[in-house]
Amino acid sequence: MKLYYNRTKIVATMGPASAKKDVLLAMIKAGVNVCRLNFSHGRPEDHKAVIDTIREINEQYKTNVGILADLQGPKIRIGLVKDGGIHLVNGTHIKITTQECIGNDEQIYITYDTFPQDVQANEIILLDDGKLQLRVIETNKKDTVICEVVHGGILTSRKGVNLPNTKVSIPSLTEEDLINLQFALKYDVEWIGLSFVRTGQDITELKHIIAQSGKAAKVIAKVEKPEAIDNIDEIIAATDGVMVARGDLGVEMPLEEVPLLQKMIASKCRAASKPVIVATQMLESMITTPRPTRAEVNDVANSVLDGADAVMLSGETSVGEFPVIVIETMAKIVRNVEEFGYSFNTAKVVGTDPSSPDYLSNAVCESAVHLAQHTNAVGIVSMTTSGYTAFQISSHRPQASTYIFTSNKQLLNALSLVWGVRAFYYDQLESTDQTISDVNNILKNEDLIKVGDVVINTAAVPIIKQGKTNMLRVSIID
């Protein structure tokens, strides 16, 4: 199957609009690299059916589409309300209780048992993605909080609650998350998304569970709370990748701060060689229309210019009317920026700590990128088992294409999220010379390189030990 490969990857959320094989196949042909399973919605059997379809397409068409299982996290919601909706009037008082009830003009139920203990007077409570705003008047520290309605309106059942000023005590992994996590690990998904991350410890705990399960899934930290911004360096250090989840982040933080936070996180992730996804409302209008707004096009383009590894679609592909068209549109925007916008990407800030155990390997990867630029090489060709080399080379955003060969089959799909990387399966590790000759010939047979081209090869020598990258070679294809 002939595919066009953007360097900035596209993540598409699965749902009723994209679950059928013919639709998903058309989306993959148009540019989807990773499929997101949103565990905030859907039944386990629905997710299993999508996993089976993705794996079937990968097998049948020799694609490497990855799977991101996105855990819901401690999403706080109100309960049911009378008549499906109640009117909150500015200046009036309303009780929020942890005792389950049908909400009315006087009180509403919240799915957060320690809410009265965690909130303080004058803290802000946002309902329904910030459309309604309350202010805490007092709490009895047991089961009831009295609030003033600051910005009212109609409140319907099960709307989300955001607490931008409150240090919540709910664990990052809920009981439901743990069930969904085991489901995702059972089917060997490549990436796990952890919602509402607050500290690096949240990531460490999740990684511990994954390791105890004997699985190799990598973790995406979803940054969507002010506390995560405060702890962003330790989160990036602990995680395998980051998602700038602008939905809740834009509710819990002042909206005008989000664009610069996105750029800051993208820059820090590149410096740490960790992939970063920009998500939420990228082409939102295309849920119901076949053409995006000019502002949306600019948003996608600027995310690419910020250095994002991937841009993500949510409702546009899960429930939207035009799932294939929206992928085609996003791919065109990405492609246009990539063809003309490389000069806008700032250089990666490279650490120079010689005491790091990865210092020499990192230096080889950085040198490969510089050498490729100075020799006008068409490709950087590397061997890896863990994916570390791929992440390092990608973070420098080389002009040359990045081709990764690995004997780790799960890594093939995981690397679909990483900027500029195309991965191939290869397990014939006999000698350094033979391996380099083999992988270069594979690329030549795939018409990705041709006779006379210059490529930069990296590997670990001796190659059969599969250690850290320590070798660099310039090859002229014959």
C-alpha positions as CSV (number, residue, x, y, z in Angstrom):
1,M,0.0,0.0,0.0
2,K,1.5,3.4,-1.1
3,L,1.5,5.9,1.8
4,Y,2.7,9.4,2.1
5,Y,4.8,10.0,5.2
6,N,4.6,13.3,6.9
7,R,7.3,13.8,9.5
8,T,4.9,15.3,12.0
9,K,2.7,12.4,12.9
10,I,-1.1,12.3,13.0
11,V,-3.0,10.7,16.0
12,A,-6.7,10.0,15.4
13,T,-9.2,9.1,18.1
14,M,-11.3,6.1,17.3
15,G,-15.1,6.0,17.6
16,P,-18.3,5.1,15.8
17,A,-17.3,7.3,12.8
18,S,-14.0,5.5,12.3
19,A,-14.4,2.0,13.6
20,K,-15.2,0.2,10.3
21,K,-12.3,-1.3,8.5
22,D,-12.8,0.5,5.1
23,V,-13.0,3.9,6.8
24,L,-10.0,3.2,9.0
25,L,-8.0,1.9,6.1
26,A,-8.8,5.1,4.1
27,M,-7.7,7.2,7.1
28,I,-4.4,5.3,7.3
29,K,-3.8,5.8,3.6
30,A,-4.5,9.5,4.1
31,G,-2.0,9.9,6.9
32,V,-3.0,8.4,10.3
33,N,0.0,7.1,12.2
34,V,-1.4,6.3,15.6
35,C,-5.0,5.4,16.7
36,R,-6.2,6.6,20.1
37,L,-8.6,4.6,22.2
38,N,-10.4,7.0,24.5
39,F,-11.4,5.0,27.6
40,S,-13.6,7.9,28.8
41,H,-16.1,6.5,26.2
42,G,-16.9,3.1,24.7
43,R,-17.2,-0.4,25.9
44,P,-14.3,-2.9,26.2
45,E,-15.7,-5.0,23.4
46,D,-15.7,-1.9,21.2
47,H,-12.1,-1.1,21.9
48,K,-11.1,-4.8,21.3
49,A,-12.8,-4.7,17.9
50,V,-10.8,-1.6,16.9
51,I,-7.6,-3.1,18.1
52,D,-8.3,-6.2,16.0
53,T,-9.0,-4.0,13.0
54,I,-5.8,-2.1,13.4
55,R,-3.7,-5.2,13.8
56,E,-5.4,-6.8,10.8
57,I,-4.6,-3.7,8.6
58,N,-1.0,-3.7,9.9
59,E,-0.6,-7.4,8.9
60,Q,-2.4,-7.2,5.6
61,Y,-0.9,-3.9,4.3
62,K,2.5,-4.0,6.1
63,T,1.8,-0.8,8.0
64,N,3.0,0.1,11.5
65,V,0.1,2.0,12.9
66,G,0.5,2.4,16.7
67,I,-2.2,2.3,19.4
68,L,-2.5,4.9,22.2
69,A,-4.8,3.7,25.1
70,D,-5.9,6.9,26.8
71,L,-7.0,6.4,30.4
72,Q,-9.7,8.6,31.7
73,G,-8.0,9.5,35.0
74,P,-9.8,11.1,38.0
75,K,-12.3,13.1,35.9
76,I,-14.6,14.8,38.4
77,R,-18.3,15.2,37.4
78,I,-21.6,16.3,38.9
79,G,-24.4,13.8,39.1
80,L,-27.9,13.8,37.6
81,V,-29.9,16.9,37.9
82,K,-33.7,17.5,37.9
83,D,-35.5,17.6,34.6
84,G,-32.1,17.1,32.8
85,G,-31.1,20.7,33.5
86,I,-31.2,23.3,36.2
87,H,-30.7,27.1,36.0
88,L,-27.9,28.5,38.1
89,V,-28.5,32.2,38.8
90,N,-25.7,34.7,39.3
91,G,-25.3,35.8,42.9
92,T,-27.3,32.9,44.4
93,H,-25.9,30.2,46.7
94,I,-25.9,26.5,46.0
95,K,-24.6,23.4,47.9
96,I,-22.3,20.8,46.5
97,T,-22.6,17.5,48.3
98,T,-20.8,14.2,48.3
99,Q,-24.1,12.5,49.3
100,E,-25.6,11.2,46.1
101,C,-28.8,13.0,45.1
102,I,-30.7,14.4,42.2
103,G,-29.5,17.9,41.7
104,N,-31.8,20.9,41.9
105,D,-31.7,24.7,42.4
106,E,-30.4,24.2,46.0
107,Q,-27.9,21.4,45.8
108,I,-25.9,19.2,43.4
109,Y,-24.0,16.0,43.8
110,I,-20.2,15.7,43.0
111,T,-18.3,12.4,42.3
112,Y,-15.4,13.4,44.5
113,D,-15.6,12.0,48.1
114,T,-12.9,14.2,49.6
115,F,-14.1,17.4,47.9
116,P,-15.2,19.1,51.1
117,Q,-11.8,18.4,52.7
118,D,-9.7,19.5,49.8
119,V,-11.3,22.9,48.8
120,Q,-10.8,26.2,50.6
121,A,-12.8,29.4,50.8
122,N,-12.6,31.6,47.7
123,E,-11.4,28.9,45.4
124,I,-13.0,28.7,42.0
125,I,-15.1,25.8,40.7
126,L,-15.7,25.5,37.0
127,L,-18.5,23.4,35.5
128,D,-19.1,22.3,31.9
129,D,-15.7,23.1,30.5
130,G,-15.7,26.5,32.3
131,K,-19.0,27.7,31.0
132,L,-20.3,28.1,34.5
133,Q,-18.2,29.4,37.5
134,L,-18.8,29.1,41.2
135,R,-16.8,30.4,44.2
136,V,-16.4,28.5,47.4
137,I,-18.0,30.3,50.4
138,E,-17.5,27.7,53.1
139,T,-17.0,24.0,53.6
140,N,-18.0,21.8,56.6
141,K,-15.0,19.5,55.8
142,K,-17.4,16.5,55.8
143,D,-19.8,16.3,53.0
144,T,-21.0,19.8,52.0
145,V,-19.6,22.9,50.3
146,I,-21.5,26.1,49.9
147,C,-20.8,28.1,46.8
148,E,-21.8,31.4,45.2
149,V,-22.7,31.4,41.5
150,V,-20.4,33.8,39.8
151,H,-21.3,33.0,36.1
152,G,-24.5,31.0,35.9
153,G,-26.5,29.3,33.2
154,I,-28.1,26.0,32.4
155,L,-26.3,23.0,34.1
156,T,-27.1,19.6,32.7
157,S,-26.4,16.1,34.1
158,R,-22.9,14.6,34.4
159,K,-21.0,17.7,33.4
160,G,-17.3,17.9,34.2
161,V,-15.8,19.8,37.1
162,N,-12.5,21.6,37.0
163,L,-10.7,22.9,40.2
164,P,-7.9,25.2,39.0
165,N,-7.0,26.4,42.5
166,T,-7.5,23.1,44.4
167,K,-4.8,20.5,45.2
168,V,-6.9,17.4,44.7
169,S,-6.2,14.3,46.7
170,I,-7.6,11.8,44.2
171,P,-5.0,9.3,42.9
172,S,-4.0,9.7,39.3
173,L,-5.0,6.1,38.6
174,T,-8.6,5.3,39.6
175,E,-10.0,1.8,40.1
176,E,-11.6,2.1,36.6
177,D,-8.3,3.2,35.1
178,L,-6.5,0.1,36.6
179,I,-9.1,-2.1,35.0
180,N,-8.7,-0.4,31.6
181,L,-5.0,-0.5,32.0
182,Q,-4.9,-4.2,32.4
183,F,-7.2,-4.5,29.3
184,A,-4.9,-2.4,27.3
185,L,-1.8,-4.3,28.4
186,K,-3.4,-7.6,27.7
187,Y,-3.6,-6.6,24.0
188,D,-0.1,-5.1,23.9
189,V,-0.9,-1.5,23.0
190,E,2.2,0.5,22.4
191,W,1.4,3.7,24.4
192,I,-0.6,4.4,27.6
193,G,-1.9,7.9,28.1
194,L,-2.2,9.0,31.8
195,S,-4.7,11.8,32.3
196,F,-4.4,14.7,34.9
197,V,-0.8,14.0,35.7
198,R,0.4,16.1,38.6
199,T,3.9,14.9,39.4
200,G,6.6,12.7,38.1
201,Q,5.6,10.1,40.8
202,D,2.3,9.6,38.9
203,I,4.3,8.4,35.9
204,T,6.7,6.3,38.0
205,E,3.7,4.4,39.6
206,L,2.2,3.7,36.2
207,K,5.5,2.5,34.8
208,H,5.9,0.2,37.8
209,I,2.5,-1.4,37.1
210,I,3.4,-1.9,33.5
211,A,6.7,-3.5,34.3
212,Q,5.1,-5.8,36.9
213,S,2.7,-6.9,34.2
214,G,5.7,-7.9,32.0
215,K,4.8,-5.5,29.3
216,A,6.7,-2.8,27.4
217,A,4.1,-0.1,26.8
218,K,5.5,3.4,26.9
219,V,3.7,6.2,28.8
220,I,2.3,9.6,27.6
221,A,1.9,12.2,30.4
222,K,-1.2,14.3,29.6
223,V,-0.5,17.9,30.9
224,E,-3.8,19.5,31.7
225,K,-3.5,20.9,35.3
226,P,-1.6,23.9,36.8
227,E,0.2,21.5,39.1
228,A,1.6,19.7,36.1
229,I,3.0,22.9,34.8
230,D,4.7,23.6,38.1
231,N,6.3,20.1,38.0
232,I,6.8,19.9,34.2
233,D,10.6,19.2,34.4
234,E,10.2,16.2,36.7
235,I,7.2,14.9,34.6
236,I,9.2,15.1,31.4
237,A,12.1,13.3,33.0
238,A,9.9,10.5,34.2
239,T,7.7,10.0,31.2
240,D,8.3,8.6,27.6
241,G,6.3,11.3,26.0
242,V,3.9,14.2,26.7
243,M,0.6,15.4,25.5
244,V,-0.4,19.1,25.6
245,A,-4.0,18.4,26.5
246,R,-5.3,21.8,25.7
247,G,-9.0,21.0,26.6
248,D,-8.8,20.8,30.4
249,L,-5.5,22.9,30.4
250,G,-7.4,25.7,28.8
251,V,-10.1,25.5,31.4
252,E,-7.8,25.3,34.5
253,M,-5.3,27.9,33.2
254,P,-6.0,31.3,31.8
255,L,-6.6,30.8,28.1
256,E,-4.1,33.4,27.0
257,E,-1.3,31.4,28.7
258,V,-1.9,28.2,26.8
259,P,-0.1,29.1,23.5
260,L,3.1,29.9,25.3
261,L,2.8,26.9,27.5
262,Q,2.5,24.7,24.4
263,K,5.7,26.2,23.0
264,M,7.5,25.8,26.3
265,I,6.5,22.2,26.7
266,A,7.4,21.3,23.1
267,S,10.8,22.9,23.6
268,K,11.5,21.1,26.8
269,C,10.4,17.8,25.3
270,R,12.7,18.2,22.4
271,A,15.6,19.0,24.7
272,A,14.9,15.8,26.6
273,S,14.3,13.7,23.4
274,K,10.7,13.0,24.4
275,P,8.0,13.1,21.8
276,V,5.2,15.6,22.3
277,I,1.6,15.6,21.1
278,V,-0.5,18.7,20.7
279,A,-4.2,17.9,21.2
280,T,-7.7,19.2,21.4
281,Q,-9.9,21.3,19.0
282,M,-7.4,21.3,16.2
283,L,-10.0,21.0,13.4
284,E,-13.1,21.0,15.7
285,S,-15.4,22.6,13.1
286,M,-14.8,19.6,10.8
287,I,-17.0,17.5,13.1
288,T,-19.9,18.8,11.1
289,T,-18.4,20.6,8.1
290,P,-16.0,19.3,5.4
291,R,-13.8,22.5,5.6
292,P,-11.8,23.9,8.5
293,T,-11.7,27.5,9.6
294,R,-8.7,29.7,8.8
295,A,-7.9,29.8,12.5
296,E,-7.9,26.0,12.8
297,V,-5.5,25.8,9.8
298,N,-3.2,28.2,11.5
299,D,-3.4,26.3,14.8
300,V,-2.3,23.1,13.2
301,A,0.5,24.8,11.3
302,N,1.8,26.6,14.4
303,S,1.8,23.3,16.3
304,V,4.1,21.9,13.6
305,L,6.3,24.9,13.7
306,D,6.5,24.6,17.5
307,G,8.2,21.2,16.9
308,A,5.4,18.9,17.9
309,D,6.0,15.2,17.1
310,A,2.3,14.7,16.5
311,V,-1.0,16.5,16.2
312,M,-4.1,14.8,17.5
313,L,-7.7,14.7,16.4
314,S,-10.5,13.9,18.9
315,G,-14.2,14.2,18.0
316,E,-13.3,15.1,14.4
317,T,-12.5,11.4,13.8
318,S,-14.4,9.6,16.6
319,V,-17.9,11.0,16.0
320,G,-17.4,13.5,13.1
321,E,-19.2,13.3,9.7
322,F,-15.9,13.5,7.7
323,P,-13.2,11.3,9.3
324,V,-11.3,10.6,6.1
325,I,-11.5,14.2,4.8
326,V,-10.3,15.6,8.1
327,I,-7.2,13.4,7.9
328,E,-6.6,14.4,4.3
329,T,-6.9,18.1,5.4
330,M,-4.6,17.8,8.4
331,A,-2.0,15.9,6.3
332,K,-2.1,18.7,3.7
333,I,-1.5,21.4,6.3
334,V,1.3,19.4,7.9
335,R,2.9,18.7,4.6
336,N,2.8,22.3,3.4
337,V,4.5,23.5,6.6
338,E,7.1,20.8,6.5
339,E,8.0,21.7,2.9
340,F,8.6,25.3,3.7
341,G,8.9,25.7,7.4
342,Y,11.9,24.0,8.7
343,S,13.8,27.2,9.2
344,F,11.2,28.2,11.8
345,N,12.1,25.3,14.1
346,T,14.6,26.4,16.8
347,A,17.7,24.2,17.3
348,K,17.6,21.7,20.1
349,V,19.4,22.6,23.2
350,V,21.9,19.8,23.8
351,G,23.2,18.7,27.2
352,T,26.9,18.4,27.6
353,D,27.2,16.5,30.9
354,P,30.0,13.9,30.3
355,S,29.0,12.1,33.5
356,S,25.7,10.9,31.9
357,P,25.8,7.2,31.1
358,D,24.3,8.0,27.7
359,Y,26.7,10.9,26.9
360,L,28.7,9.1,24.2
361,S,25.6,7.5,22.6
362,N,23.9,10.9,22.6
363,A,27.0,12.5,21.0
364,V,27.0,9.9,18.2
365,C,23.4,10.6,17.5
366,E,23.9,14.3,17.4
367,S,27.0,13.9,15.2
368,A,25.0,11.8,12.8
369,V,22.5,14.6,12.3
370,H,25.3,17.2,11.8
371,L,27.2,14.9,9.4
372,A,24.0,14.2,7.4
373,Q,23.5,18.0,7.0
374,H,27.1,18.6,5.9
375,T,27.2,15.7,3.4
376,N,23.7,16.3,2.0
377,A,22.8,12.8,3.1
378,V,19.3,11.7,2.1
379,G,18.9,9.4,5.2
380,I,20.1,8.5,8.6
381,V,19.9,4.7,9.0
382,S,20.1,3.3,12.5
383,M,19.7,0.1,14.4
384,T,17.9,0.0,17.8
385,T,16.2,-2.4,20.2
386,S,14.9,0.0,22.8
387,G,14.1,2.9,20.5
388,Y,16.5,5.2,22.4
389,T,18.5,6.0,19.3
390,A,15.4,6.8,17.3
391,F,14.2,9.2,19.9
392,Q,17.6,10.9,20.1
393,I,18.0,11.4,16.3
394,S,14.4,12.5,15.9
395,S,14.7,15.2,18.6
396,H,17.3,17.0,16.4
397,R,14.8,17.3,13.6
398,P,17.2,16.3,10.8
399,Q,16.6,17.4,7.2
400,A,17.6,13.8,6.1
401,S,15.0,11.1,6.5
402,T,15.3,8.9,9.5
403,Y,15.1,5.1,9.0
404,I,15.1,2.8,12.0
405,F,15.7,-0.9,11.9
406,T,14.8,-3.1,14.8
407,S,14.1,-6.7,15.9
408,N,11.6,-5.5,18.4
409,K,8.2,-5.8,16.7
410,Q,6.3,-3.8,19.3
411,L,8.7,-0.9,18.8
412,L,7.8,-0.8,15.1
413,N,4.4,0.5,16.0
414,A,5.5,2.6,18.9
415,L,7.9,4.6,16.7
416,S,4.9,5.7,14.6
417,L,4.4,8.5,17.1
418,V,7.9,9.8,16.8
419,W,8.7,12.7,14.5
420,G,10.2,11.8,11.1
421,V,10.9,8.1,11.9
422,R,10.1,5.2,9.6
423,A,10.7,1.8,11.1
424,F,11.5,-1.5,9.6
425,Y,11.7,-5.0,11.0
426,Y,15.2,-6.6,10.8
427,D,16.7,-9.4,12.9
428,Q,19.7,-10.6,10.8
429,L,22.5,-9.4,13.1
430,E,25.6,-11.2,11.8
431,S,28.3,-8.5,11.4
432,T,28.5,-4.8,11.3
433,D,29.4,-4.7,7.6
434,Q,26.8,-7.2,6.6
435,T,24.1,-5.5,8.6
436,I,24.8,-2.1,7.1
437,S,24.8,-3.6,3.6
438,D,21.5,-5.3,4.3
439,V,19.6,-2.4,5.6
440,N,20.9,0.0,2.9
441,N,19.8,-2.6,0.3
442,I,16.4,-2.8,1.9
443,L,15.9,0.9,1.6
444,K,17.2,0.8,-2.0
445,N,14.7,-1.9,-2.9
446,E,11.9,0.2,-1.3
447,D,12.9,3.1,-3.6
448,L,13.6,5.2,-0.6
449,I,17.3,5.7,-1.6
450,K,19.1,5.2,-4.9
451,V,22.5,4.6,-6.3
452,G,24.9,7.4,-5.6
453,D,23.0,8.7,-2.5
454,V,24.8,9.4,0.7
455,V,23.4,7.9,3.9
456,I,24.7,8.0,7.5
457,N,24.6,4.7,9.3
458,T,24.7,4.3,13.1
459,A,24.8,1.1,15.2
460,A,26.2,-0.5,18.3
461,V,29.5,-2.3,17.7
462,P,29.8,-5.2,18.1
463,I,26.4,-5.4,16.6
464,I,25.4,-8.8,17.9
465,K,25.6,-7.5,21.5
466,Q,22.9,-4.8,20.8
467,G,24.5,-2.3,23.2
468,K,24.5,1.5,23.1
469,T,25.1,3.3,19.8
470,N,28.8,4.0,19.4
471,M,29.5,3.7,15.6
472,L,29.0,6.2,12.8
473,R,29.6,5.5,9.1
474,V,29.1,7.4,5.8
475,S,27.9,5.2,3.1
476,I,27.6,5.9,-0.6
477,I,24.9,3.6,-2.1
478,D,26.1,1.4,-5.0
